[in-house]
Amino acid sequence: MEPHPDLYRALRDLIDQIPEGMISTPLELADALGDRRAFRAVSEALQQGKLGDVEGRVVRRPAPCVEAFRGFASERPLRRLAELQREMSASVVDEDRFSGRELIAGVDAAYRGDEAFAACVVLDNRLQVVESATAAVSVRFPYIPGYLSFREAPVVEAAAGRVSGFDVLLVNGHGVAHPRGCGLATHVGLDLDMPTIGVARRRLVGAVGEAADGWAPILHGGGVVGAMLIVEGRAPVYVSVGHKVSLTTGIEIVRGMMAGESLPKPLGMAHRAAEVLRRRSAQRPGP
């Protein structure tokens, strides 16, 4: 399976299968993709014209006497991607496999239409910037809950690959604290074979356990998959193992990089840099 699939192309191929004189719906297309949670993404892609001219072929709700076409020949790509996430999760190393903490990087992405922009910022242990890099790529995958890594990993990995090095990478997204144990931080860590930590503003799975020492465990599937880090004067952040970093060490690194901000400093700087790229792209003259 290609590592960065083009779901828009898959949708166009499905629409081409609708027989002349028949119609289908976003829900039927989402089913053919393999996950009904893609319904909203399909609807938005249709509204934004990303799937070409579908007039008279796809409607939100067919008339009561009209049967929607659902006989698609499909490999259910989202189902295959979900299985890939489970397979990747089984390869996660949840213990420390790195030699130092001198260089901590953060990477984040921003979007404008079909373009994604990412920045990677590397800080030393004095929280001083050592290096930074950016990247931009065309987006080929809509936002679908649980599948963010297939949308965001291409641009995040491109930006991280343009710095000369780091010890640990903080990723604005979840690691193993994900329904299938493979969020963006884990996906990127496995792809790059680098230590990664997931840092997110919202909890994706599980329940919050009892807090101690400034953090509370995130409980899911019979175990601890992450931590809610309590930040004084700020909303909590959610930390989880990406790859090659233990949860205990992940909490220590994130806490040491908070610097009184709402995100650890490398991530906050990467977030702002990605937003600058996005705004600048809006100011570029058209063709």
C-alpha positions in Angstrom: 0.0 0.0 0.0 1.3 3.4 -0.9 2.4 5.3 2.3 0.7 8.5 1.4 -2.6 7.5 -0.4 -4.6 9.8 -2.6 -8.1 9.5 -1.3 -9.5 12.1 -3.7 -8.4 9.9 -6.6 -10.1 6.9 -5.0 -13.3 8.9 -4.7 -13.2 10.0 -8.3 -12.8 6.4 -9.3 -15.9 5.5 -7.3 -17.9 8.2 -8.8 -16.9 7.1 -12.3 -18.6 3.7 -11.5 -22.1 5.2 -11.0 -24.1 4.0 -14.0 -25.6 6.6 -16.3 -29.0 7.6 -15.1 -28.4 6.6 -11.5 -27.3 8.6 -8.5 -25.5 7.9 -5.2 -24.9 9.7 -2.0 -21.9 10.8 0.2 -22.9 8.1 2.7 -22.8 5.4 0.1 -19.4 6.7 -1.1 -18.1 6.7 2.5 -19.2 3.1 2.9 -17.4 2.2 -0.3 -14.3 3.9 1.1 -14.6 1.6 4.1 -15.7 3.9 6.9 -18.9 5.8 7.4 -17.1 8.5 9.4 -15.8 9.7 6.0 -19.3 11.0 5.2 -18.5 14.6 6.1 -15.2 14.6 4.3 -16.9 13.3 1.2 -19.6 15.9 1.4 -17.0 18.7 1.8 -14.9 17.5 -1.1 -18.0 17.5 -3.3 -19.0 21.0 -2.2 -15.5 22.3 -2.8 -15.4 20.8 -6.3 -12.4 18.6 -5.6 -14.1 15.6 -7.3 -14.9 17.2 -10.6 -18.3 17.7 -12.1 -20.8 15.3 -10.3 -24.0 17.1 -11.1 -26.8 14.7 -11.3 -24.6 11.8 -10.1 -24.2 12.4 -6.3 -26.9 14.0 -4.2 -27.1 14.5 -0.4 -30.5 12.8 -0.1 -32.3 11.0 -3.0 -36.0 11.3 -3.5 -38.0 8.7 -1.5 -38.8 6.7 -4.6 -35.2 6.7 -5.9 -32.7 4.0 -4.8 -29.1 5.2 -4.4 -26.4 3.2 -6.2 -24.2 1.2 -3.8 -22.8 -1.5 -6.0 -19.3 -0.1 -6.0 -16.3 -2.3 -6.8 -14.0 -1.1 -4.1 -11.0 -2.3 -2.1 -12.3 -0.2 0.9 -9.1 1.8 1.2 -10.0 3.3 4.6 -10.5 -0.2 6.0 -7.1 -1.2 4.7 -5.5 2.0 6.2 -7.1 1.2 9.5 -5.5 -2.3 9.4 -2.2 -0.7 8.5 -2.5 1.5 11.6 -3.0 -1.6 13.7 0.0 -3.2 12.1 2.2 -0.1 12.7 1.0 0.1 16.3 2.5 -3.4 16.9 5.9 -2.1 15.9 6.0 0.8 18.4 8.9 0.8 20.8 7.6 2.3 24.1 11.0 2.6 25.8 13.8 5.1 25.5 16.0 4.4 22.5 18.0 7.6 22.2 21.3 8.8 23.7 20.6 12.4 24.6 18.2 15.3 25.1 20.3 18.1 23.9 18.2 18.8 20.8 14.4 18.7 21.0 12.5 19.5 17.8 8.8 20.4 17.3 6.9 20.1 14.1 3.4 21.3 13.1 1.3 21.9 10.0 -1.2 24.5 8.8 -3.5 24.3 5.7 -4.9 26.6 3.0 -7.1 24.9 0.5 -5.2 22.0 -1.1 -1.9 23.1 0.3 -0.3 22.0 3.6 2.6 23.9 5.2 4.8 22.6 8.0 7.6 23.9 10.1 10.2 22.1 12.2 12.0 24.0 14.9 15.0 22.5 16.8 15.8 23.9 20.3 18.7 23.1 22.6 18.4 22.5 26.3 18.6 26.2 27.0 15.5 26.6 24.8 17.4 28.5 22.2 16.7 27.9 18.5 19.4 25.8 16.8 17.8 25.3 13.4 14.5 25.4 11.6 13.1 24.3 8.2 9.8 24.4 6.4 8.0 22.4 3.7 4.8 22.7 1.6 3.0 19.9 -0.2 -0.3 19.3 -2.0 -2.9 17.7 0.1 -4.4 14.4 -1.3 -6.3 13.2 1.7 -9.2 15.0 3.5 -9.5 15.2 7.3 -11.3 12.1 8.6 -11.3 11.4 12.3 -8.8 8.7 13.2 -6.9 9.0 9.9 -5.1 12.4 10.4 -1.7 10.9 9.9 -2.4 10.0 6.2 -3.3 13.7 5.7 -0.5 15.3 7.7 2.4 12.9 7.7 3.7 13.9 4.2 4.3 17.5 5.0 5.4 16.9 8.6 8.0 14.4 7.5 9.2 16.7 4.7 9.8 19.5 7.2 11.4 17.2 9.8 13.7 15.8 7.1 15.1 19.2 6.2 16.8 19.9 9.5 20.2 18.4 10.1 19.2 16.5 13.2 17.6 16.2 16.6 17.4 13.8 19.5 13.6 13.8 20.0 10.8 15.1 17.9 7.6 16.5 19.4 4.6 16.1 17.1 1.4 18.1 17.4 -0.9 15.1 17.4 -1.4 11.9 19.3 0.9 8.9 19.4 -0.4 5.6 20.8 -3.4 7.4 22.5 -5.4 6.7 19.3 -8.3 4.3 18.6 -5.9 2.0 16.7 -2.7 2.8 18.6 -1.2 4.8 15.7 -1.7 8.5 15.7 0.3 11.1 13.8 3.3 11.0 16.2 3.6 7.2 16.0 3.1 7.2 12.2 5.9 9.8 11.8 8.2 8.1 14.3 7.9 4.8 12.5 8.3 6.3 9.1 11.4 8.3 10.1 12.7 5.7 12.6 13.2 8.5 15.1 12.1 9.1 18.7 8.8 11.0 18.8 6.3 12.2 21.4 2.7 13.0 20.7 1.5 16.3 22.2 -2.2 17.3 21.7 -4.6 19.8 23.1 -7.6 17.4 23.2 -8.0 13.8 24.4 -8.9 11.4 21.6 -9.6 8.2 23.5 -9.8 6.8 27.0 -10.7 8.2 30.4 -8.6 10.3 32.7 -7.4 8.6 35.8 -6.4 10.0 39.2 -3.8 12.8 39.0 -0.5 12.7 40.9 2.8 14.6 40.4 1.2 17.0 38.0 -0.3 14.5 35.6 -3.0 12.0 35.2 -3.0 8.7 33.2 -5.1 8.3 30.1 -6.7 4.8 30.5 -7.8 2.9 27.4 -8.0 -0.7 26.3 -7.0 -2.0 29.8 -3.8 0.1 30.0 -2.2 3.5 30.2 -1.9 5.0 26.7 -0.9 8.6 27.7 -1.0 11.3 30.2 -2.9 14.5 30.8 -0.2 17.0 31.8 -1.5 19.6 34.2 -0.1 23.1 33.2 -0.4 25.9 35.7 -2.6 28.7 34.3 -3.2 26.9 31.0 -5.4 24.2 29.6 -3.9 20.7 30.0 -1.9 19.0 27.2 -2.1 15.3 26.4 1.2 13.4 26.0 1.6 10.0 24.5 4.4 7.7 23.3 5.1 8.2 19.6 8.0 5.8 19.1 11.3 5.0 20.9 10.4 7.2 23.9 8.8 6.0 27.2 5.8 7.8 28.6 7.7 8.8 31.7 10.5 10.4 29.6 7.9 12.0 27.3 6.2 13.7 30.2 9.6 14.9 31.5 10.6 16.3 28.2 7.3 18.0 27.5 7.1 19.5 31.0 10.7 20.8 30.7 9.8 22.6 27.4 6.6 24.3 28.4 8.2 27.6 29.4 4.9 29.0 30.6 3.2 28.5 27.3 0.2 26.5 26.2 2.4 24.1 24.1 6.0 23.0 24.7 8.2 25.7 23.1 9.4 23.8 20.1 5.8 23.0 19.1 4.6 26.5 19.8 7.3 28.0 17.6 6.7 25.4 14.9 2.9 26.2 15.0 3.5 29.9 14.6 6.0 29.4 11.8 3.6 27.1 9.9 0.8 29.8 10.3 3.2 32.4 8.8 3.7 30.2 5.8 0.0 29.7 5.4 -0.7 33.5 5.5 2.1 34.3 3.1 0.7 31.7 0.7 -2.6 33.6 0.7 -0.8 36.8 -0.3 0.9 35.2 -3.3 -0.3 36.6 -6.7 -2.4 34.1 -8.7 -1.2 32.5 -11.9 
